[in-house]
Amino acid sequence: QLQLVESGGGLVQPGGSLRLSCAASRSTLDNYAIGWFRQAPGKGREGVSCISKNGGSTWYGDSVKGRFTISRDNAKNTVYLQMNNLKPEDTAVYYCAAGPIMSVQLMCLWQRGISSWGQGTQVTVSS
């Protein structure tokens, strides 16, 4: 069973940056698409960004396009989410997830094909 651990969350001022990491253990990430999801207080979980197994295909939510970048380093068994120009509305618990699915759109929009979830990391954007 793939185990995922997120890190890199914290408190940042509006306009600042953070880089989240999702590290895998007990298996390799090569055969999995990876997604970042978030859940703000009182709201449902939403897809932020997803990346295909080989990194050739990515998906971003409208609210983060142009500000967030997802990438993966299969040699390090890690996926990253670079978050720039953070806004207070980005405040949420961020989760990474993995699944043996081909469509990053299905994964991110409908949370389909997910087989493993991380425990989450808190991101707070506030002055």
C-alpha positions as CSV (number, residue, x, y, z in Angstrom):
1,Q,0.0,0.0,0.0
2,L,1.4,3.3,-1.1
3,Q,2.0,5.7,1.8
4,L,2.0,9.5,1.2
5,V,3.4,12.2,3.5
6,E,2.9,15.9,2.8
7,S,5.2,18.6,4.1
8,G,5.9,22.3,3.5
9,G,2.8,23.9,4.8
10,G,2.8,26.9,7.2
11,L,1.8,30.5,7.7
12,V,2.6,32.9,5.0
13,Q,1.6,36.5,4.2
14,P,-0.6,37.3,1.2
15,G,1.6,37.5,-1.9
16,G,4.1,35.0,-0.5
17,S,5.1,31.6,-1.6
18,L,5.3,28.0,-0.3
19,R,6.4,24.7,-1.8
20,L,4.5,21.6,-0.7
21,S,6.1,18.2,-1.0
22,C,4.4,14.8,-1.2
23,A,6.8,12.0,-0.5
24,A,5.9,8.4,-1.1
25,S,7.0,5.3,0.8
26,R,6.3,1.5,0.6
27,S,6.1,1.8,-3.2
28,T,7.2,4.0,-6.0
29,L,5.2,6.8,-7.6
30,D,6.1,5.8,-11.2
31,N,2.8,4.0,-11.8
32,Y,0.6,6.7,-10.2
33,A,-1.0,10.0,-11.2
34,I,-0.7,12.4,-8.3
35,G,-3.0,15.1,-7.2
36,W,-3.2,17.9,-4.8
37,F,-6.5,18.7,-3.1
38,R,-7.5,21.1,-0.5
39,Q,-10.3,21.6,2.0
40,A,-11.1,24.9,3.6
41,P,-13.1,25.2,6.8
42,G,-16.8,24.5,6.1
43,K,-16.2,23.6,2.5
44,G,-15.9,20.5,0.5
45,R,-12.6,19.1,-0.8
46,E,-11.6,20.4,-4.2
47,G,-9.0,19.5,-6.7
48,V,-6.1,21.9,-7.0
49,S,-3.7,20.3,-9.4
50,C,-3.0,16.9,-10.8
51,I,-0.1,15.4,-12.8
52,S,0.1,12.2,-14.9
53,K,2.4,9.3,-14.3
54,N,5.2,10.6,-16.5
55,G,4.5,14.3,-15.9
56,G,3.4,14.9,-19.4
57,S,-0.1,16.0,-18.5
58,T,-1.2,18.4,-15.9
59,W,-4.5,20.0,-14.7
60,Y,-5.1,23.1,-12.6
61,G,-8.1,24.5,-11.0
62,D,-9.2,27.9,-12.3
63,S,-8.5,29.6,-9.0
64,V,-4.8,28.6,-9.0
65,K,-3.9,28.8,-12.7
66,G,-0.9,30.9,-13.3
67,R,0.1,30.9,-9.6
68,F,0.6,27.2,-8.7
69,T,2.9,24.7,-10.5
70,I,2.9,21.0,-10.0
71,S,5.9,18.9,-10.7
72,R,7.3,15.4,-10.0
73,D,10.7,13.8,-9.5
74,N,10.2,10.1,-9.8
75,A,13.8,9.5,-8.9
76,K,13.2,11.1,-5.5
77,N,9.7,9.6,-5.3
78,T,8.3,13.0,-4.6
79,V,5.7,15.4,-6.1
80,Y,5.8,19.1,-5.5
81,L,3.3,22.0,-5.5
82,Q,4.9,25.4,-5.9
83,M,2.5,28.0,-4.7
84,N,3.2,31.7,-5.6
85,N,1.2,34.9,-5.0
86,L,-0.8,33.2,-2.3
87,K,-4.1,34.7,-1.3
88,P,-6.2,34.4,1.9
89,E,-8.7,32.2,0.0
90,D,-5.9,29.6,-0.5
91,T,-6.0,28.9,3.2
92,A,-6.9,25.2,3.6
93,V,-5.6,21.8,4.5
94,Y,-3.8,20.5,1.5
95,Y,-3.7,16.7,0.7
96,C,-1.9,14.8,-1.9
97,A,-3.4,11.7,-3.4
98,A,-2.3,8.9,-5.8
99,G,-4.1,6.7,-8.2
100,P,-3.4,4.4,-11.1
101,I,-5.5,6.5,-13.4
102,M,-4.8,8.0,-16.8
103,S,-7.0,11.1,-16.8
104,V,-5.7,13.9,-14.6
105,Q,-9.0,15.7,-15.3
106,L,-11.1,12.9,-13.9
107,M,-8.8,12.7,-10.9
108,C,-8.9,16.3,-10.0
109,L,-12.4,17.2,-11.0
110,W,-14.2,14.1,-9.8
111,Q,-11.6,12.6,-7.4
112,R,-11.8,9.4,-9.4
113,G,-9.3,6.6,-9.4
114,I,-7.7,7.5,-6.1
115,S,-6.2,4.7,-4.1
116,S,-4.1,6.5,-1.5
117,W,-4.3,9.8,0.5
118,G,-1.8,11.6,2.6
119,Q,-2.7,13.0,6.1
120,G,-2.7,16.7,4.9
121,T,-0.7,19.8,5.7
122,Q,-2.1,23.2,6.8
123,V,-1.6,26.2,4.7
124,T,-2.6,29.6,6.2
125,V,-2.4,32.8,4.2
126,S,-2.8,35.8,6.5
127,S,-1.3,39.1,7.3
